[in-house]
Amino acid sequence: MTDRELLTLAAKAAGFHYHGHRIGRDYENCYVSTTGDTDDWFVWSPLTDDGDALRLAVQLRLSIEFDDWSDGETVIITYGINIQAENIVTTDPYATTRRAIVRAAAEVGRGMK
């Protein structure tokens, strides 16, 4: 799944209206609103912004667990009993955790009508 698809589905799970996505040389932005009004949008970047990712995790009541396996630390994000996203921590544990949160939120969004 592309980052754009992840963000679109995660925005849906968070109750946001998705208004577009822009990727530049040094940035990647997703534009959303709470009202559906295109004049009321704001930048939402849970893949790159710790605050946006934490707010998403809290809003969806995601469970975050860190598991130290022999081959490296793993971030496990759980929603309910059926949805789980897992990422192996590499050089940036914050980026890995943000991506796991967005992946779990995208699965929640995928299950919504």
CNS distance restraints for C-alpha pairs under 8 A (distance, minus, plus):
assign (resid   1 and name CA) (resid   5 and name CA) 6.14 0.50 0.50
assign (resid   1 and name CA) (resid   6 and name CA) 6.56 0.50 0.50
assign (resid   2 and name CA) (resid   6 and name CA) 6.23 0.50 0.50
assign (resid   3 and name CA) (resid   7 and name CA) 6.07 0.50 0.50
assign (resid   4 and name CA) (resid   8 and name CA) 6.07 0.50 0.50
assign (resid   4 and name CA) (resid  21 and name CA) 7.01 0.50 0.50
assign (resid   5 and name CA) (resid   9 and name CA) 6.20 0.50 0.50
assign (resid   6 and name CA) (resid  10 and name CA) 6.00 0.50 0.50
assign (resid   6 and name CA) (resid 102 and name CA) 6.62 0.50 0.50
assign (resid   6 and name CA) (resid 103 and name CA) 6.34 0.50 0.50
assign (resid   6 and name CA) (resid 106 and name CA) 5.35 0.50 0.50
assign (resid   7 and name CA) (resid  11 and name CA) 5.89 0.50 0.50
assign (resid   7 and name CA) (resid  30 and name CA) 7.18 0.50 0.50
assign (resid   7 and name CA) (resid 102 and name CA) 7.04 0.50 0.50
assign (resid   7 and name CA) (resid 106 and name CA) 7.02 0.50 0.50
assign (resid   8 and name CA) (resid  12 and name CA) 6.38 0.50 0.50
assign (resid   8 and name CA) (resid  18 and name CA) 6.29 0.50 0.50
assign (resid   8 and name CA) (resid 106 and name CA) 7.60 0.50 0.50
assign (resid   9 and name CA) (resid  13 and name CA) 6.32 0.50 0.50
assign (resid   9 and name CA) (resid 105 and name CA) 7.21 0.50 0.50
assign (resid   9 and name CA) (resid 106 and name CA) 4.52 0.50 0.50
assign (resid   9 and name CA) (resid 107 and name CA) 7.35 0.50 0.50
assign (resid   9 and name CA) (resid 108 and name CA) 7.76 0.50 0.50
assign (resid   9 and name CA) (resid 109 and name CA) 4.73 0.50 0.50
assign (resid   9 and name CA) (resid 110 and name CA) 6.07 0.50 0.50
assign (resid  10 and name CA) (resid  14 and name CA) 6.23 0.50 0.50
assign (resid  10 and name CA) (resid 102 and name CA) 6.08 0.50 0.50
assign (resid  10 and name CA) (resid 103 and name CA) 7.60 0.50 0.50
assign (resid  10 and name CA) (resid 105 and name CA) 4.71 0.50 0.50
assign (resid  10 and name CA) (resid 106 and name CA) 4.20 0.50 0.50
assign (resid  10 and name CA) (resid 107 and name CA) 7.65 0.50 0.50
assign (resid  10 and name CA) (resid 108 and name CA) 7.36 0.50 0.50
assign (resid  10 and name CA) (resid 109 and name CA) 5.67 0.50 0.50
assign (resid  11 and name CA) (resid  15 and name CA) 6.27 0.50 0.50
assign (resid  11 and name CA) (resid  16 and name CA) 5.05 0.50 0.50
assign (resid  11 and name CA) (resid  17 and name CA) 6.84 0.50 0.50
assign (resid  11 and name CA) (resid  18 and name CA) 6.48 0.50 0.50
assign (resid  11 and name CA) (resid  32 and name CA) 7.41 0.50 0.50
assign (resid  11 and name CA) (resid 106 and name CA) 7.85 0.50 0.50
assign (resid  11 and name CA) (resid 109 and name CA) 7.54 0.50 0.50
assign (resid  12 and name CA) (resid  16 and name CA) 5.53 0.50 0.50
assign (resid  12 and name CA) (resid  17 and name CA) 6.71 0.50 0.50
assign (resid  12 and name CA) (resid  18 and name CA) 7.42 0.50 0.50
assign (resid  12 and name CA) (resid 109 and name CA) 5.37 0.50 0.50
assign (resid  13 and name CA) (resid  60 and name CA) 7.75 0.50 0.50
assign (resid  13 and name CA) (resid 105 and name CA) 6.13 0.50 0.50
assign (resid  13 and name CA) (resid 106 and name CA) 6.89 0.50 0.50
assign (resid  13 and name CA) (resid 108 and name CA) 5.81 0.50 0.50
assign (resid  13 and name CA) (resid 109 and name CA) 4.21 0.50 0.50
assign (resid  13 and name CA) (resid 110 and name CA) 8.00 0.50 0.50
assign (resid  13 and name CA) (resid 112 and name CA) 7.38 0.50 0.50
assign (resid  14 and name CA) (resid  56 and name CA) 6.69 0.50 0.50
assign (resid  14 and name CA) (resid  59 and name CA) 6.98 0.50 0.50
assign (resid  14 and name CA) (resid  60 and name CA) 7.01 0.50 0.50
assign (resid  14 and name CA) (resid 105 and name CA) 7.76 0.50 0.50
assign (resid  14 and name CA) (resid 109 and name CA) 7.94 0.50 0.50
assign (resid  15 and name CA) (resid  34 and name CA) 7.00 0.50 0.50
assign (resid  16 and name CA) (resid  32 and name CA) 5.92 0.50 0.50
assign (resid  16 and name CA) (resid  33 and name CA) 5.55 0.50 0.50
assign (resid  16 and name CA) (resid  34 and name CA) 5.01 0.50 0.50
assign (resid  16 and name CA) (resid  35 and name CA) 7.72 0.50 0.50
assign (resid  16 and name CA) (resid  36 and name CA) 7.76 0.50 0.50
assign (resid  17 and name CA) (resid  32 and name CA) 5.33 0.50 0.50
assign (resid  17 and name CA) (resid  33 and name CA) 5.20 0.50 0.50
assign (resid  17 and name CA) (resid  34 and name CA) 6.08 0.50 0.50
assign (resid  17 and name CA) (resid  35 and name CA) 7.08 0.50 0.50
assign (resid  17 and name CA) (resid  36 and name CA) 5.29 0.50 0.50
assign (resid  18 and name CA) (resid  30 and name CA) 7.71 0.50 0.50
assign (resid  18 and name CA) (resid  31 and name CA) 6.24 0.50 0.50
assign (resid  18 and name CA) (resid  32 and name CA) 4.58 0.50 0.50
assign (resid  18 and name CA) (resid  33 and name CA) 6.83 0.50 0.50
assign (resid  19 and name CA) (resid  30 and name CA) 7.68 0.50 0.50
assign (resid  19 and name CA) (resid  31 and name CA) 5.25 0.50 0.50
assign (resid  19 and name CA) (resid  32 and name CA) 5.31 0.50 0.50
assign (resid  19 and name CA) (resid  33 and name CA) 7.45 0.50 0.50
assign (resid  19 and name CA) (resid  38 and name CA) 6.83 0.50 0.50
assign (resid  19 and name CA) (resid  41 and name CA) 7.41 0.50 0.50
assign (resid  20 and name CA) (resid  30 and name CA) 5.98 0.50 0.50
assign (resid  20 and name CA) (resid  31 and name CA) 5.28 0.50 0.50
assign (resid  20 and name CA) (resid  32 and name CA) 7.35 0.50 0.50
assign (resid  21 and name CA) (resid  28 and name CA) 7.52 0.50 0.50
assign (resid  21 and name CA) (resid  29 and name CA) 5.70 0.50 0.50
assign (resid  21 and name CA) (resid  30 and name CA) 4.46 0.50 0.50
assign (resid  21 and name CA) (resid  31 and name CA) 6.05 0.50 0.50
assign (resid  22 and name CA) (resid  28 and name CA) 5.89 0.50 0.50
assign (resid  22 and name CA) (resid  29 and name CA) 5.29 0.50 0.50
assign (resid  22 and name CA) (resid  30 and name CA) 6.54 0.50 0.50
assign (resid  23 and name CA) (resid  27 and name CA) 5.94 0.50 0.50
assign (resid  23 and name CA) (resid  28 and name CA) 4.38 0.50 0.50
assign (resid  23 and name CA) (resid  29 and name CA) 6.34 0.50 0.50
assign (resid  24 and name CA) (resid  28 and name CA) 6.16 0.50 0.50
assign (resid  28 and name CA) (resid  45 and name CA) 7.56 0.50 0.50
assign (resid  29 and name CA) (resid  43 and name CA) 6.20 0.50 0.50
assign (resid  29 and name CA) (resid  44 and name CA) 6.66 0.50 0.50
assign (resid  29 and name CA) (resid  45 and name CA) 5.93 0.50 0.50
assign (resid  30 and name CA) (resid  43 and name CA) 5.71 0.50 0.50
assign (resid  30 and name CA) (resid  44 and name CA) 5.33 0.50 0.50
assign (resid  30 and name CA) (resid  45 and name CA) 6.05 0.50 0.50
assign (resid  31 and name CA) (resid  41 and name CA) 6.00 0.50 0.50
assign (resid  31 and name CA) (resid  42 and name CA) 5.54 0.50 0.50
assign (resid  31 and name CA) (resid  43 and name CA) 4.79 0.50 0.50
assign (resid  31 and name CA) (resid  44 and name CA) 5.97 0.50 0.50
assign (resid  32 and name CA) (resid  41 and name CA) 5.12 0.50 0.50
assign (resid  32 and name CA) (resid  42 and name CA) 5.61 0.50 0.50
assign (resid  32 and name CA) (resid  43 and name CA) 6.52 0.50 0.50
assign (resid  32 and name CA) (resid  44 and name CA) 6.53 0.50 0.50
assign (resid  33 and name CA) (resid  37 and name CA) 6.79 0.50 0.50
assign (resid  33 and name CA) (resid  38 and name CA) 7.26 0.50 0.50
assign (resid  33 and name CA) (resid  40 and name CA) 5.83 0.50 0.50
assign (resid  33 and name CA) (resid  41 and name CA) 4.41 0.50 0.50
assign (resid  33 and name CA) (resid  42 and name CA) 6.17 0.50 0.50
assign (resid  34 and name CA) (resid  40 and name CA) 7.78 0.50 0.50
assign (resid  34 and name CA) (resid  41 and name CA) 7.77 0.50 0.50
assign (resid  35 and name CA) (resid  40 and name CA) 7.18 0.50 0.50
assign (resid  36 and name CA) (resid  40 and name CA) 7.60 0.50 0.50
assign (resid  37 and name CA) (resid  41 and name CA) 7.14 0.50 0.50
assign (resid  44 and name CA) (resid  52 and name CA) 6.70 0.50 0.50
assign (resid  45 and name CA) (resid  49 and name CA) 5.55 0.50 0.50
assign (resid  45 and name CA) (resid  52 and name CA) 6.21 0.50 0.50
assign (resid  45 and name CA) (resid  53 and name CA) 7.68 0.50 0.50
assign (resid  46 and name CA) (resid  50 and name CA) 6.64 0.50 0.50
assign (resid  46 and name CA) (resid  51 and name CA) 7.41 0.50 0.50
assign (resid  46 and name CA) (resid  52 and name CA) 4.60 0.50 0.50
assign (resid  46 and name CA) (resid  53 and name CA) 4.24 0.50 0.50
assign (resid  46 and name CA) (resid  54 and name CA) 7.96 0.50 0.50
assign (resid  46 and name CA) (resid  56 and name CA) 7.52 0.50 0.50
assign (resid  46 and name CA) (resid  98 and name CA) 6.44 0.50 0.50
assign (resid  46 and name CA) (resid  99 and name CA) 7.89 0.50 0.50
assign (resid  46 and name CA) (resid 102 and name CA) 6.82 0.50 0.50
assign (resid  47 and name CA) (resid  53 and name CA) 6.85 0.50 0.50
assign (resid  47 and name CA) (resid  95 and name CA) 7.04 0.50 0.50
assign (resid  47 and name CA) (resid  98 and name CA) 5.43 0.50 0.50
assign (resid  47 and name CA) (resid  99 and name CA) 5.61 0.50 0.50
assign (resid  47 and name CA) (resid 102 and name CA) 6.81 0.50 0.50
assign (resid  48 and name CA) (resid  95 and name CA) 6.91 0.50 0.50
assign (resid  48 and name CA) (resid  98 and name CA) 7.24 0.50 0.50
assign (resid  49 and name CA) (resid  53 and name CA) 6.32 0.50 0.50
assign (resid  49 and name CA) (resid  98 and name CA) 7.88 0.50 0.50
assign (resid  50 and name CA) (resid  54 and name CA) 6.09 0.50 0.50
assign (resid  50 and name CA) (resid  94 and name CA) 7.49 0.50 0.50
assign (resid  50 and name CA) (resid  98 and name CA) 6.83 0.50 0.50
assign (resid  51 and name CA) (resid  55 and name CA) 6.08 0.50 0.50
assign (resid  52 and name CA) (resid  56 and name CA) 6.14 0.50 0.50
assign (resid  53 and name CA) (resid  57 and name CA) 6.22 0.50 0.50
assign (resid  53 and name CA) (resid  98 and name CA) 5.61 0.50 0.50
assign (resid  53 and name CA) (resid 101 and name CA) 6.67 0.50 0.50
assign (resid  53 and name CA) (resid 102 and name CA) 7.21 0.50 0.50
assign (resid  54 and name CA) (resid  58 and name CA) 6.14 0.50 0.50
assign (resid  54 and name CA) (resid  98 and name CA) 7.96 0.50 0.50
assign (resid  55 and name CA) (resid  59 and name CA) 5.92 0.50 0.50
assign (resid  56 and name CA) (resid  60 and name CA) 6.17 0.50 0.50
assign (resid  56 and name CA) (resid 101 and name CA) 7.65 0.50 0.50
assign (resid  56 and name CA) (resid 102 and name CA) 7.95 0.50 0.50
assign (resid  56 and name CA) (resid 105 and name CA) 7.71 0.50 0.50
assign (resid  57 and name CA) (resid  61 and name CA) 5.73 0.50 0.50
assign (resid  57 and name CA) (resid  62 and name CA) 5.00 0.50 0.50
assign (resid  57 and name CA) (resid  63 and name CA) 7.72 0.50 0.50
assign (resid  57 and name CA) (resid 101 and name CA) 6.34 0.50 0.50
assign (resid  57 and name CA) (resid 105 and name CA) 7.86 0.50 0.50
assign (resid  58 and name CA) (resid  62 and name CA) 6.38 0.50 0.50
assign (resid  60 and name CA) (resid  79 and name CA) 7.68 0.50 0.50
assign (resid  60 and name CA) (resid 105 and name CA) 7.47 0.50 0.50
assign (resid  61 and name CA) (resid  79 and name CA) 7.12 0.50 0.50
assign (resid  62 and name CA) (resid  77 and name CA) 6.44 0.50 0.50
assign (resid  62 and name CA) (resid  78 and name CA) 5.66 0.50 0.50
assign (resid  62 and name CA) (resid  79 and name CA) 5.08 0.50 0.50
assign (resid  62 and name CA) (resid  80 and name CA) 7.95 0.50 0.50
assign (resid  62 and name CA) (resid 101 and name CA) 7.72 0.50 0.50
assign (resid  63 and name CA) (resid  77 and name CA) 5.50 0.50 0.50
assign (resid  63 and name CA) (resid  78 and name CA) 4.98 0.50 0.50
assign (resid  63 and name CA) (resid  79 and name CA) 6.44 0.50 0.50
assign (resid  64 and name CA) (resid  75 and name CA) 7.15 0.50 0.50
assign (resid  64 and name CA) (resid  76 and name CA) 5.93 0.50 0.50
assign (resid  64 and name CA) (resid  77 and name CA) 4.71 0.50 0.50
assign (resid  64 and name CA) (resid  78 and name CA) 6.64 0.50 0.50
assign (resid  65 and name CA) (resid  75 and name CA) 5.87 0.50 0.50
assign (resid  65 and name CA) (resid  76 and name CA) 5.09 0.50 0.50
assign (resid  65 and name CA) (resid  77 and name CA) 6.36 0.50 0.50
assign (resid  66 and name CA) (resid  73 and name CA) 6.77 0.50 0.50
assign (resid  66 and name CA) (resid  74 and name CA) 5.70 0.50 0.50
assign (resid  66 and name CA) (resid  75 and name CA) 4.75 0.50 0.50
assign (resid  66 and name CA) (resid  76 and name CA) 6.22 0.50 0.50
assign (resid  67 and name CA) (resid  73 and name CA) 5.66 0.50 0.50
assign (resid  67 and name CA) (resid  74 and name CA) 5.09 0.50 0.50
assign (resid  67 and name CA) (resid  75 and name CA) 6.45 0.50 0.50
assign (resid  67 and name CA) (resid  76 and name CA) 7.43 0.50 0.50
assign (resid  68 and name CA) (resid  72 and name CA) 6.18 0.50 0.50
assign (resid  68 and name CA) (resid  73 and name CA) 4.32 0.50 0.50
assign (resid  68 and name CA) (resid  74 and name CA) 6.22 0.50 0.50
assign (resid  69 and name CA) (resid  73 and name CA) 5.66 0.50 0.50
assign (resid  69 and name CA) (resid  74 and name CA) 6.97 0.50 0.50
assign (resid  72 and name CA) (resid  88 and name CA) 6.81 0.50 0.50
assign (resid  72 and name CA) (resid  89 and name CA) 6.75 0.50 0.50
assign (resid  72 and name CA) (resid  90 and name CA) 7.96 0.50 0.50
assign (resid  73 and name CA) (resid  88 and name CA) 6.11 0.50 0.50
assign (resid  73 and name CA) (resid  89 and name CA) 5.51 0.50 0.50
assign (resid  74 and name CA) (resid  86 and name CA) 6.87 0.50 0.50
assign (resid  74 and name CA) (resid  87 and name CA) 5.81 0.50 0.50
assign (resid  74 and name CA) (resid  88 and name CA) 4.45 0.50 0.50
assign (resid  74 and name CA) (resid  89 and name CA) 5.63 0.50 0.50
assign (resid  75 and name CA) (resid  86 and name CA) 5.63 0.50 0.50
assign (resid  75 and name CA) (resid  87 and name CA) 5.37 0.50 0.50
assign (resid  75 and name CA) (resid  88 and name CA) 6.27 0.50 0.50
assign (resid  75 and name CA) (resid  89 and name CA) 6.78 0.50 0.50
assign (resid  75 and name CA) (resid  96 and name CA) 7.45 0.50 0.50
assign (resid  75 and name CA) (resid  97 and name CA) 6.22 0.50 0.50
assign (resid  75 and name CA) (resid 100 and name CA) 7.04 0.50 0.50
assign (resid  76 and name CA) (resid  84 and name CA) 6.91 0.50 0.50
assign (resid  76 and name CA) (resid  85 and name CA) 5.91 0.50 0.50
assign (resid  76 and name CA) (resid  86 and name CA) 4.61 0.50 0.50
assign (resid  76 and name CA) (resid  87 and name CA) 6.82 0.50 0.50
assign (resid  76 and name CA) (resid 100 and name CA) 7.23 0.50 0.50
assign (resid  77 and name CA) (resid  84 and name CA) 5.55 0.50 0.50
assign (resid  77 and name CA) (resid  85 and name CA) 5.20 0.50 0.50
assign (resid  77 and name CA) (resid  86 and name CA) 6.34 0.50 0.50
assign (resid  77 and name CA) (resid 100 and name CA) 6.31 0.50 0.50
assign (resid  77 and name CA) (resid 101 and name CA) 6.25 0.50 0.50
assign (resid  77 and name CA) (resid 104 and name CA) 6.47 0.50 0.50
assign (resid  78 and name CA) (resid  82 and name CA) 7.96 0.50 0.50
assign (resid  78 and name CA) (resid  83 and name CA) 5.81 0.50 0.50
assign (resid  78 and name CA) (resid  84 and name CA) 4.52 0.50 0.50
assign (resid  78 and name CA) (resid  85 and name CA) 6.65 0.50 0.50
assign (resid  78 and name CA) (resid 104 and name CA) 7.00 0.50 0.50
assign (resid  79 and name CA) (resid  83 and name CA) 5.22 0.50 0.50
assign (resid  79 and name CA) (resid  84 and name CA) 6.43 0.50 0.50
assign (resid  79 and name CA) (resid 104 and name CA) 7.08 0.50 0.50
assign (resid  79 and name CA) (resid 108 and name CA) 7.78 0.50 0.50
assign (resid  83 and name CA) (resid 104 and name CA) 6.61 0.50 0.50
assign (resid  83 and name CA) (resid 107 and name CA) 6.77 0.50 0.50
assign (resid  83 and name CA) (resid 108 and name CA) 7.34 0.50 0.50
assign (resid  84 and name CA) (resid 104 and name CA) 6.07 0.50 0.50
assign (resid  85 and name CA) (resid 100 and name CA) 5.61 0.50 0.50
assign (resid  85 and name CA) (resid 101 and name CA) 7.42 0.50 0.50
assign (resid  85 and name CA) (resid 103 and name CA) 6.02 0.50 0.50
assign (resid  85 and name CA) (resid 104 and name CA) 5.15 0.50 0.50
assign (resid  86 and name CA) (resid 100 and name CA) 5.96 0.50 0.50
assign (resid  87 and name CA) (resid  96 and name CA) 6.33 0.50 0.50
assign (resid  87 and name CA) (resid  97 and name CA) 7.48 0.50 0.50
assign (resid  87 and name CA) (resid  99 and name CA) 7.81 0.50 0.50
assign (resid  87 and name CA) (resid 100 and name CA) 5.95 0.50 0.50
assign (resid  88 and name CA) (resid  96 and name CA) 7.23 0.50 0.50
assign (resid  89 and name CA) (resid  93 and name CA) 5.28 0.50 0.50
assign (resid  89 and name CA) (resid  96 and name CA) 5.73 0.50 0.50
assign (resid  89 and name CA) (resid  97 and name CA) 7.84 0.50 0.50
assign (resid  90 and name CA) (resid  96 and name CA) 7.28 0.50 0.50
assign (resid  92 and name CA) (resid  96 and name CA) 6.37 0.50 0.50
assign (resid  93 and name CA) (resid  97 and name CA) 6.07 0.50 0.50
assign (resid  94 and name CA) (resid  98 and name CA) 6.17 0.50 0.50
assign (resid  95 and name CA) (resid  99 and name CA) 6.14 0.50 0.50
assign (resid  96 and name CA) (resid 100 and name CA) 6.22 0.50 0.50
assign (resid  97 and name CA) (resid 101 and name CA) 6.22 0.50 0.50
assign (resid  98 and name CA) (resid 102 and name CA) 6.29 0.50 0.50
assign (resid  99 and name CA) (resid 103 and name CA) 6.04 0.50 0.50
assign (resid 100 and name CA) (resid 104 and name CA) 6.22 0.50 0.50
assign (resid 101 and name CA) (resid 105 and name CA) 6.18 0.50 0.50
assign (resid 102 and name CA) (resid 106 and name CA) 5.97 0.50 0.50
assign (resid 103 and name CA) (resid 107 and name CA) 6.42 0.50 0.50
assign (resid 104 and name CA) (resid 108 and name CA) 6.44 0.50 0.50
assign (resid 105 and name CA) (resid 109 and name CA) 6.19 0.50 0.50
assign (resid 106 and name CA) (resid 110 and name CA) 6.01 0.50 0.50
assign (resid 107 and name CA) (resid 111 and name CA) 6.38 0.50 0.50
assign (resid 108 and name CA) (resid 112 and name CA) 6.68 0.50 0.50
